[in-house]
Amino acid sequence: TGGHHLLPVLFENGNYALVVSKGISPAMLVFCLLAIAALAYRPSRSVLDVWMIVVMVLWILEVLMSAVIGTSRYDLGWYVGRIFGLCAGTFILVVLLWEANSLYQSLSAALAAAAQSERDLLRSREELSHAQRLEAIGQLTGGIAHDFNNVLQVVSASLSLLRYKHSGNKDADELVERALRSVDSGARLATELLAFARRQPLLCVPKFGVMMP
């Protein structure tokens, strides 16, 4: 490889002592410690920062065991460092996958709850709109029934006066009686309209068609 002579020699004859003597491993340890301190004292530390701290701590331990404690290839420290690095990397990967799965399940549950809340909100809005329409119809119906009741009172009073004035006229009595029966029918209709409008029902006095609240 071109320029390989510019790179530092890390080991000779299976010995890693140069990594320590040239300051490579100590520099790695110092930088890792500084990075850990910077992440630990952050005002708002995230979950990713915590995992980076864990990874760097494991990296420091691996460097200590494989390059500082044991300086020769295939000795006890070298094997312990490599085995520790493999186990630590596997453990971190498993925990990260477990955490990602838990977060995905929580996200799915939150999305389902949000969708249910949105459906409930839409249903509540529809029910409120329906209730408002019914209230408006009831108010309109009550107003119409009240005005109709006032007209019936005038008609009933006028018919009663006509019957009293033409009491001896059989034809007039019959016509007035028919008109009063019609007034009574209108009074019952007004009572039903007011009941639909959820207002106080009106009392109808038979035979006279007079509506009393």
Accessible surface in RSA format (square Angstrom, percent):
REM  Atomic radii and reference values for relative SASA: ProtOr
REM  Chains: A
REM  Algorithm: Lee & Richards
REM  Probe-radius: 1.40
REM  Slices: 20
REM RES _ NUM      All-atoms   Total-Side   Main-Chain    Non-polar    All polar
REM                ABS   REL    ABS   REL    ABS   REL    ABS   REL    ABS   REL
RES THR A   1   149.78 106.5  93.24  94.5  56.55 134.8  69.58  93.5  80.20 121.2
RES GLY A   2    79.77  98.4   0.00   N/A  79.77  98.4  44.94 123.3  34.83  78.0
RES GLY A   3    30.47  37.6   0.00   N/A  30.47  37.6  15.79  43.3  14.68  32.9
RES HIS A   4   117.14  64.0 108.65  75.5   8.49  21.7  81.62  84.1  35.52  41.3
RES HIS A   5   137.39  75.1 105.81  73.5  31.58  80.8  86.65  89.3  50.75  59.0
RES LEU A   6   142.09  79.1 111.38  79.7  30.71  77.2 114.68  80.5  27.40  73.7
RES LEU A   7   123.61  68.8 114.04  81.6   9.57  24.0 114.14  80.2   9.47  25.5
RES PRO A   8    78.58  57.3  59.68  54.4  18.90  68.7  68.45  56.5  10.13  62.9
RES VAL A   9    70.24  46.2  65.34  59.1   4.90  11.8  70.09  60.9   0.15   0.4
RES LEU A  10    80.17  44.6  75.80  54.2   4.37  11.0  75.80  53.2   4.37  11.8
RES PHE A  11    84.24  42.1  72.59  45.0  11.64  30.3  72.59  44.0  11.64  33.3
RES GLU A  12   100.78  57.9  94.30  71.3   6.49  15.4  28.78  55.7  72.00  58.8
RES ASN A  13   159.98 110.3 113.46 109.6  46.52 112.0  40.63  97.8 119.34 115.4
RES GLY A  14    21.60  26.6   0.00   N/A  21.60  26.6  14.96  41.1   6.64  14.9
RES ASN A  15    60.49  41.7  60.02  58.0   0.47   1.1  15.33  36.9  45.16  43.7
RES TYR A  16    31.10  14.5  31.10  17.7   0.00   0.0  20.39  15.3  10.71  13.2
RES ALA A  17    41.41  38.1  39.35  60.7   2.07   4.7  40.01  56.3   1.40   3.7
RES LEU A  18    45.17  25.2  45.11  32.3   0.06   0.2  45.11  31.7   0.06   0.2
RES VAL A  19    14.13   9.3  14.13  12.8   0.00   0.0  14.13  12.3   0.00   0.0
RES VAL A  20    51.84  34.1  45.13  40.9   6.71  16.2  45.13  39.2   6.71  18.2
RES SER A  21    85.51  72.3  44.43  59.3  41.08  94.6  52.61 112.0  32.90  46.1
RES LYS A  22   104.33  50.9  69.71  42.8  34.62  82.4  57.96  52.2  46.37  49.4
RES GLY A  23    27.90  34.4   0.00   N/A  27.90  34.4  22.55  61.9   5.34  12.0
RES ILE A  24    47.90  27.3  44.19  32.9   3.71   8.9  47.78  34.4   0.12   0.3
RES SER A  25     1.39   1.2   1.39   1.9   0.00   0.0   0.00   0.0   1.39   1.9
RES PRO A  26    51.67  37.7  50.03  45.6   1.64   6.0  51.67  42.7   0.00   0.0
RES ALA A  27    40.99  37.7  34.35  53.0   6.64  15.1  40.35  56.8   0.64   1.7
RES MET A  28    58.18  30.1  54.21  35.9   3.97   9.4  40.97  34.8  17.21  22.8
RES LEU A  29    27.65  15.4  27.65  19.8   0.00   0.0  27.65  19.4   0.00   0.0
RES VAL A  30    79.74  52.5  79.24  71.7   0.49   1.2  79.74  69.3   0.00   0.0
RES PHE A  31   141.08  70.6 136.44  84.5   4.64  12.1 136.78  82.9   4.30  12.3
RES CYS A  32     9.30   7.0   7.76   8.7   1.54   3.6   1.38   3.5   7.92   8.5
RES LEU A  33   102.98  57.4  98.41  70.4   4.57  11.5  98.67  69.3   4.31  11.6
RES LEU A  34   109.27  60.9 104.67  74.9   4.59  11.5 105.11  73.8   4.15  11.2
RES ALA A  35    36.96  34.0  28.64  44.2   8.32  18.9  36.29  51.1   0.67   1.8
RES ILE A  36    28.35  16.1  28.35  21.1   0.00   0.0  28.35  20.4   0.00   0.0
RES ALA A  37    44.17  40.6  39.42  60.8   4.75  10.8  43.31  61.0   0.86   2.3
RES ALA A  38    65.02  59.8  48.35  74.6  16.67  37.9  59.75  84.1   5.26  13.9
RES LEU A  39    21.04  11.7  21.04  15.0   0.00   0.0  21.04  14.8   0.00   0.0
RES ALA A  40    42.05  38.7  30.73  47.4  11.32  25.8  31.01  43.7  11.04  29.2
RES TYR A  41   186.64  87.1 160.06  91.1  26.58  69.2 116.24  87.4  70.39  86.8
RES ARG A  42   109.94  46.2  99.99  51.0   9.96  23.7  21.76  29.7  88.19  53.4
RES PRO A  43   145.68 106.2 100.46  91.6  45.21 164.3 113.95  94.1  31.73 197.2
RES SER A  44    86.60  73.2  74.23  99.1  12.37  28.5  53.33 113.6  33.28  46.6
RES ARG A  45   118.48  49.7  84.72  43.2  33.77  80.4   8.70  11.9 109.79  66.5
RES SER A  46    57.14  48.3  47.30  63.1   9.85  22.7  49.70 105.8   7.44  10.4
RES VAL A  47    99.85  65.7  96.29  87.2   3.56   8.6  97.64  84.8   2.21   6.0
RES LEU A  48   123.95  69.0 119.19  85.3   4.75  11.9 121.23  85.1   2.72   7.3
RES ASP A  49     8.23   5.8   8.23   8.2   0.00   0.0   0.00   0.0   8.23   8.2
RES VAL A  50    69.44  45.7  69.44  62.9   0.00   0.0  69.44  60.3   0.00   0.0
RES TRP A  51    45.23  18.1  45.23  21.9   0.00   0.0  38.22  20.4   7.00  11.4
RES MET A  52    86.57  44.8  83.29  55.1   3.28   7.8  73.64  62.6  12.93  17.1
RES ILE A  53    31.86  18.1  31.86  23.7   0.00   0.0  31.86  22.9   0.00   0.0
RES VAL A  54    51.75  34.1  49.52  44.8   2.23   5.4  51.75  45.0   0.00   0.0
RES VAL A  55    66.46  43.7  65.65  59.4   0.81   2.0  65.65  57.0   0.81   2.2
RES MET A  56    25.00  12.9  25.00  16.5   0.00   0.0  11.72  10.0  13.29  17.6
RES VAL A  57    60.81  40.0  60.76  55.0   0.05   0.1  60.76  52.8   0.05   0.1
RES LEU A  58    34.62  19.3  33.46  23.9   1.16   2.9  33.78  23.7   0.84   2.3
RES TRP A  59   117.38  47.1 114.37  55.4   3.01   7.1 100.00  53.3  17.38  28.2
RES ILE A  60    19.21  10.9  18.64  13.9   0.57   1.4  19.21  13.8   0.00   0.0
RES LEU A  61    73.28  40.8  73.28  52.4   0.00   0.0  73.28  51.5   0.00   0.0
RES GLU A  62    48.76  28.0  48.76  36.9   0.00   0.0   4.77   9.2  43.99  35.9
RES VAL A  63    15.16  10.0  13.78  12.5   1.38   3.3  15.16  13.2   0.00   0.0
RES LEU A  64    58.61  32.6  58.61  41.9   0.00   0.0  58.61  41.2   0.00   0.0
RES MET A  65    37.35  19.3  37.34  24.7   0.00   0.0  15.89  13.5  21.45  28.4
RES SER A  66    10.17   8.6   9.03  12.1   1.14   2.6   0.47   1.0   9.70  13.6
RES ALA A  67     9.73   8.9   9.73  15.0   0.00   0.0   9.73  13.7   0.00   0.0
RES VAL A  68    59.76  39.3  45.91  41.6  13.85  33.4  46.05  40.0  13.71  37.2
RES ILE A  69   128.29  73.0  96.70  72.0  31.58  76.1 102.89  74.1  25.40  68.9
RES GLY A  70     5.09   6.3   0.00   N/A   5.09   6.3   4.95  13.6   0.14   0.3
RES THR A  71    46.00  32.7  43.49  44.1   2.50   6.0  21.10  28.3  24.90  37.6
RES SER A  72    45.36  38.3  45.22  60.3   0.14   0.3  22.57  48.1  22.79  31.9
RES ARG A  73    82.22  34.5  67.86  34.6  14.36  34.2   7.66  10.5  74.56  45.2
RES TYR A  74   130.80  61.1 112.65  64.1  18.15  47.2  79.90  60.0  50.90  62.7
RES ASP A  75    46.93  32.9  37.75  37.6   9.18  21.7  35.79  84.2  11.14  11.1
RES LEU A  76   143.32  79.8 133.90  95.8   9.42  23.7 136.95  96.2   6.37  17.1
RES GLY A  77     9.58  11.8   0.00   N/A   9.58  11.8   5.25  14.4   4.33   9.7
RES TRP A  78    38.41  15.4  38.41  18.6   0.00   0.0  38.41  20.5   0.00   0.0
RES TYR A  79   103.55  48.3 103.55  58.9   0.00   0.0  72.57  54.5  30.98  38.2
RES VAL A  80    59.93  39.4  57.92  52.4   2.01   4.8  59.49  51.7   0.44   1.2
RES GLY A  81     0.00   0.0   0.00   N/A   0.00   0.0   0.00   0.0   0.00   0.0
RES ARG A  82    88.70  37.2  82.44  42.0   6.26  14.9  43.61  59.6  45.09  27.3
RES ILE A  83   102.99  58.6 101.70  75.8   1.29   3.1 102.99  74.2   0.00   0.0
RES PHE A  84    56.33  28.2  51.92  32.2   4.42  11.5  55.97  33.9   0.36   1.0
RES GLY A  85    18.45  22.8   0.00   N/A  18.45  22.8   8.93  24.5   9.51  21.3
RES LEU A  86   130.06  72.4 121.21  86.7   8.85  22.2 127.83  89.8   2.22   6.0
RES CYS A  87    73.51  55.6  65.64  73.2   7.87  18.5  30.17  76.4  43.34  46.7
RES ALA A  88    11.61  10.7   5.04   7.8   6.56  14.9  11.37  16.0   0.24   0.6
RES GLY A  89    39.07  48.2   0.00   N/A  39.07  48.2  32.79  90.0   6.29  14.1
RES THR A  90    71.34  50.7  66.81  67.7   4.53  10.8  55.92  75.1  15.42  23.3
RES PHE A  91   125.38  62.7 120.37  74.6   5.02  13.1 125.01  75.8   0.37   1.1
RES ILE A  92    17.27   9.8  17.27  12.9   0.00   0.0  17.27  12.4   0.00   0.0
RES LEU A  93   102.76  57.2 101.59  72.7   1.17   2.9 102.64  72.1   0.12   0.3
RES VAL A  94    83.97  55.3  82.62  74.8   1.35   3.3  83.16  72.3   0.81   2.2
RES VAL A  95    40.67  26.8  39.49  35.7   1.18   2.8  40.48  35.2   0.19   0.5
RES LEU A  96    72.77  40.5  69.04  49.4   3.73   9.4  69.62  48.9   3.15   8.5
RES LEU A  97   111.24  62.0 106.54  76.2   4.70  11.8 107.03  75.2   4.21  11.3
RES TRP A  98   183.79  73.8 178.88  86.6   4.91  11.5 160.60  85.6  23.20  37.6
RES GLU A  99    67.31  38.6  67.31  50.9   0.00   0.0  10.20  19.7  57.10  46.6
RES ALA A 100    55.94  51.4  47.74  73.7   8.20  18.7  51.43  72.4   4.51  12.0
RES ASN A 101    75.87  52.3  70.71  68.3   5.17  12.4  19.91  47.9  55.96  54.1
RES SER A 102    41.56  35.1  38.81  51.8   2.75   6.3  26.97  57.4  14.59  20.4
RES LEU A 103   109.82  61.2 106.01  75.8   3.80   9.6 106.42  74.7   3.40   9.1
RES TYR A 104   148.56  69.4 144.39  82.2   4.17  10.8 101.89  76.6  46.67  57.5
RES GLN A 105   108.49  60.7 101.44  74.1   7.05  16.8  34.14  72.7  74.35  56.4
RES SER A 106    69.81  59.0  58.83  78.5  10.98  25.3  35.78  76.2  34.03  47.7
RES LEU A 107   101.64  56.6  97.40  69.7   4.24  10.7 101.11  71.0   0.54   1.4
RES SER A 108    48.72  41.2  41.66  55.6   7.06  16.3  34.94  74.4  13.78  19.3
RES ALA A 109    64.47  59.3  51.70  79.8  12.77  29.0  60.28  84.9   4.19  11.1
RES ALA A 110    57.99  53.3  46.23  71.4  11.76  26.7  53.68  75.6   4.32  11.4
RES LEU A 111   111.18  61.9 106.97  76.5   4.21  10.6 107.44  75.5   3.74  10.1
RES ALA A 112    62.36  57.3  51.16  79.0  11.20  25.5  59.00  83.1   3.37   8.9
RES ALA A 113    59.40  54.6  50.00  77.2   9.39  21.4  57.81  81.4   1.59   4.2
RES ALA A 114    59.36  54.6  47.15  72.8  12.21  27.8  54.61  76.9   4.74  12.6
RES ALA A 115    39.19  36.0  34.67  53.5   4.52  10.3  37.89  53.4   1.30   3.4
RES GLN A 116    78.53  43.9  78.53  57.4   0.00   0.0  37.33  79.5  41.20  31.3
RES SER A 117    67.99  57.5  60.66  81.0   7.33  16.9  34.57  73.6  33.42  46.8
RES GLU A 118   106.98  61.4 102.71  77.7   4.27  10.2  30.62  59.2  76.36  62.3
RES ARG A 119   121.95  51.2 118.14  60.2   3.81   9.1  56.90  77.8  65.05  39.4
RES ASP A 120    55.86  39.1  55.12  54.9   0.74   1.8  25.39  59.8  30.47  30.4
RES LEU A 121    88.68  49.4  85.98  61.5   2.71   6.8  88.28  62.0   0.40   1.1
RES LEU A 122    88.01  49.0  87.58  62.7   0.43   1.1  87.62  61.5   0.39   1.1
RES ARG A 123   116.95  49.1 114.61  58.4   2.35   5.6  47.41  64.8  69.54  42.1
RES SER A 124    61.05  51.6  55.69  74.3   5.36  12.3  29.15  62.1  31.90  44.7
RES ARG A 125   140.83  59.1 135.37  69.0   5.46  13.0  47.00  64.2  93.83  56.9
RES GLU A 126   119.26  68.5 112.52  85.1   6.74  16.0  44.86  86.8  74.40  60.7
RES GLU A 127   108.11  62.1 101.06  76.5   7.06  16.8  44.33  85.7  63.79  52.1
RES LEU A 128   107.00  59.6 101.92  72.9   5.08  12.8 106.13  74.5   0.86   2.3
RES SER A 129    43.61  36.9  42.03  56.1   1.58   3.6  23.54  50.1  20.07  28.1
RES HIS A 130    93.00  50.8  93.00  64.6   0.00   0.0  66.91  69.0  26.09  30.4
RES ALA A 131    52.60  48.4  46.60  71.9   6.00  13.7  49.21  69.3   3.40   9.0
RES GLN A 132   101.48  56.7  96.09  70.2   5.38  12.8  31.38  66.8  70.10  53.2
RES ARG A 133   133.92  56.2 129.56  66.0   4.36  10.4  67.04  91.6  66.88  40.5
RES LEU A 134    82.44  45.9  76.29  54.6   6.15  15.5  76.50  53.7   5.94  16.0
RES GLU A 135   105.74  60.7  95.55  72.3  10.19  24.3  40.11  77.6  65.62  53.6
RES ALA A 136    58.00  53.3  50.04  77.2   7.96  18.1  53.42  75.2   4.58  12.1
RES ILE A 137    85.64  48.7  84.49  62.9   1.15   2.8  85.59  61.6   0.05   0.1
RES GLY A 138     8.48  10.5   0.00   N/A   8.48  10.5   7.92  21.7   0.57   1.3
RES GLN A 139   107.14  59.9  98.43  71.9   8.71  20.7  34.34  73.1  72.80  55.2
RES LEU A 140   118.86  66.2 111.62  79.9   7.24  18.2 118.01  82.9   0.86   2.3
RES THR A 141    18.36  13.1  17.42  17.7   0.94   2.2   6.70   9.0  11.66  17.6
RES GLY A 142     0.00   0.0   0.00   N/A   0.00   0.0   0.00   0.0   0.00   0.0
RES GLY A 143    28.44  35.1   0.00   N/A  28.44  35.1  28.26  77.5   0.19   0.4
RES ILE A 144    95.72  54.5  92.65  69.0   3.07   7.4  94.50  68.0   1.22   3.3
RES ALA A 145     0.00   0.0   0.00   0.0   0.00   0.0   0.00   0.0   0.00   0.0
RES HIS A 146    94.26  51.5  94.26  65.5   0.00   0.0  56.95  58.7  37.30  43.4
RES ASP A 147    87.28  61.1  85.68  85.3   1.60   3.8  28.33  66.7  58.95  58.8
RES PHE A 148    72.19  36.1  67.59  41.9   4.61  12.0  70.81  42.9   1.39   4.0
RES ASN A 149     6.35   4.4   6.35   6.1   0.00   0.0   0.00   0.0   6.35   6.1
RES ASN A 150    64.00  44.1  62.07  60.0   1.93   4.6  25.65  61.7  38.35  37.1
RES VAL A 151    85.00  55.9  82.24  74.5   2.75   6.6  84.94  73.8   0.06   0.2
RES LEU A 152    12.99   7.2  12.99   9.3   0.00   0.0  12.99   9.1   0.00   0.0
RES GLN A 153    61.68  34.5  57.43  42.0   4.25  10.1  14.31  30.5  47.37  35.9
RES VAL A 154   101.39  66.7  96.98  87.8   4.41  10.6 101.13  87.9   0.26   0.7
RES VAL A 155    59.08  38.9  57.00  51.6   2.08   5.0  59.08  51.3   0.00   0.0
RES SER A 156     0.00   0.0   0.00   0.0   0.00   0.0   0.00   0.0   0.00   0.0
RES ALA A 157    52.51  48.3  47.40  73.2   5.10  11.6  52.15  73.4   0.36   1.0
RES SER A 158    52.39  44.3  49.22  65.7   3.17   7.3  28.43  60.5  23.96  33.6
RES LEU A 159    22.01  12.3  22.01  15.7   0.00   0.0  22.01  15.5   0.00   0.0
RES SER A 160    30.80  26.0  25.98  34.7   4.82  11.1  24.47  52.1   6.33   8.9
RES LEU A 161   124.18  69.2 122.10  87.4   2.09   5.2 122.42  86.0   1.76   4.7
RES LEU A 162    81.02  45.1  80.75  57.8   0.26   0.7  80.95  56.9   0.06   0.2
RES ARG A 163    58.83  24.7  58.10  29.6   0.72   1.7  25.80  35.3  33.03  20.0
RES TYR A 164   182.33  85.1 169.18  96.3  13.15  34.2 125.88  94.6  56.44  69.6
RES LYS A 165   159.70  77.9 129.86  79.7  29.84  71.0  78.19  70.4  81.51  86.8
RES HIS A 166    77.02  42.1  72.22  50.2   4.80  12.3  48.47  50.0  28.55  33.2
RES SER A 167    77.13  65.2  60.34  80.5  16.78  38.7  31.44  67.0  45.69  64.0
RES GLY A 168    78.28  96.5   0.00   N/A  78.28  96.5  43.22 118.6  35.05  78.5
RES ASN A 169    74.10  51.1  65.19  63.0   8.91  21.5  17.25  41.5  56.85  54.9
RES LYS A 170   167.55  81.7 159.25  97.7   8.30  19.8 105.46  94.9  62.10  66.1
RES ASP A 171   100.09  70.1  97.88  97.4   2.22   5.2  26.01  61.2  74.09  73.9
RES ALA A 172    21.47  19.7  17.20  26.5   4.27   9.7  20.97  29.5   0.49   1.3
RES ASP A 173    41.03  28.7  39.38  39.2   1.66   3.9  22.70  53.4  18.34  18.3
RES GLU A 174    84.16  48.3  77.84  58.9   6.32  15.0  34.87  67.4  49.29  40.2
RES LEU A 175   114.60  63.8 108.79  77.8   5.81  14.6 109.29  76.8   5.30  14.3
RES VAL A 176    10.60   7.0  10.08   9.1   0.51   1.2  10.60   9.2   0.00   0.0
RES GLU A 177    43.02  24.7  43.02  32.5   0.00   0.0  24.95  48.2  18.08  14.8
RES ARG A 178   125.96  52.9 123.64  63.0   2.33   5.5  36.55  50.0  89.41  54.2
RES ALA A 179    32.60  30.0  24.61  38.0   7.99  18.2  31.50  44.4   1.10   2.9
RES LEU A 180     0.82   0.5   0.82   0.6   0.00   0.0   0.82   0.6   0.00   0.0
RES ARG A 181   121.71  51.1 119.39  60.9   2.32   5.5  55.56  75.9  66.16  40.1
RES SER A 182    76.10  64.3  63.18  84.3  12.92  29.8  36.16  77.0  39.94  56.0
RES VAL A 183     6.57   4.3   5.08   4.6   1.49   3.6   6.38   5.5   0.19   0.5
RES ASP A 184    13.32   9.3  13.32  13.3   0.00   0.0   5.61  13.2   7.71   7.7
RES SER A 185    56.58  47.8  50.45  67.3   6.13  14.1  31.26  66.6  25.32  35.5
RES GLY A 186     9.18  11.3   0.00   N/A   9.18  11.3   8.89  24.4   0.29   0.7
RES ALA A 187     0.00   0.0   0.00   0.0   0.00   0.0   0.00   0.0   0.00   0.0
RES ARG A 188   134.11  56.3 132.93  67.8   1.18   2.8  60.14  82.2  73.97  44.8
RES LEU A 189    92.02  51.2  89.39  64.0   2.63   6.6  91.21  64.1   0.81   2.2
RES ALA A 190     0.00   0.0   0.00   0.0   0.00   0.0   0.00   0.0   0.00   0.0
RES THR A 191    32.53  23.1  32.53  33.0   0.00   0.0  30.97  41.6   1.57   2.4
RES GLU A 192   114.73  65.9 106.86  80.8   7.87  18.7  41.92  81.1  72.82  59.5
RES LEU A 193    51.33  28.6  51.02  36.5   0.30   0.8  51.33  36.0   0.00   0.0
RES LEU A 194     7.70   4.3   7.70   5.5   0.00   0.0   7.70   5.4   0.00   0.0
RES ALA A 195    56.71  52.1  39.74  61.3  16.96  38.6  42.78  60.3  13.92  36.9
RES PHE A 196   117.83  59.0  96.80  60.0  21.03  54.7 106.30  64.4  11.53  33.0
RES ALA A 197    14.08  12.9   0.02   0.0  14.07  32.0   0.78   1.1  13.30  35.2
RES ARG A 198   222.31  93.3 185.98  94.8  36.33  86.5  71.99  98.4 150.32  91.1
RES ARG A 199   114.89  48.2  98.79  50.4  16.10  38.3  37.78  51.6  77.11  46.7
RES GLN A 200   137.52  76.9 121.23  88.6  16.29  38.8  44.36  94.4  93.16  70.7
RES PRO A 201    72.86  53.1  68.47  62.4   4.39  16.0  68.47  56.5   4.39  27.3
RES LEU A 202    19.09  10.6  13.99  10.0   5.10  12.8  13.99   9.8   5.10  13.7
RES LEU A 203   124.14  69.1 122.87  87.9   1.28   3.2 124.14  87.2   0.00   0.0
RES CYS A 204    39.23  29.7  16.38  18.3  22.86  53.7  12.27  31.1  26.97  29.1
RES VAL A 205    63.61  41.9  62.88  56.9   0.73   1.8  63.61  55.3   0.00   0.0
RES PRO A 206    93.57  68.2  87.85  80.1   5.71  20.8  89.01  73.5   4.56  28.3
RES LYS A 207   122.08  59.6 120.31  73.8   1.77   4.2  79.37  71.4  42.71  45.5
RES PHE A 208    94.41  47.2  94.41  58.5   0.00   0.0  94.41  57.2   0.00   0.0
RES GLY A 209     0.00   0.0   0.00   N/A   0.00   0.0   0.00   0.0   0.00   0.0
RES VAL A 210    56.81  37.4  56.81  51.4   0.00   0.0  56.81  49.4   0.00   0.0
RES MET A 211     1.19   0.6   0.00   0.0   1.19   2.8   0.00   0.0   1.19   1.6
RES MET A 212   100.31  51.9 100.31  66.4   0.00   0.0  83.26  70.8  17.06  22.6
RES PRO A 213   115.52  84.2  84.34  76.9  31.17 113.3  88.68  73.2  26.84 166.8
END  Absolute sums over single chains surface
CHAIN  1 A    15187.3      13506.6       1680.7      10687.5       4499.8
END  Absolute sums over all chains
TOTAL         15187.3      13506.6       1680.7      10687.5       4499.8
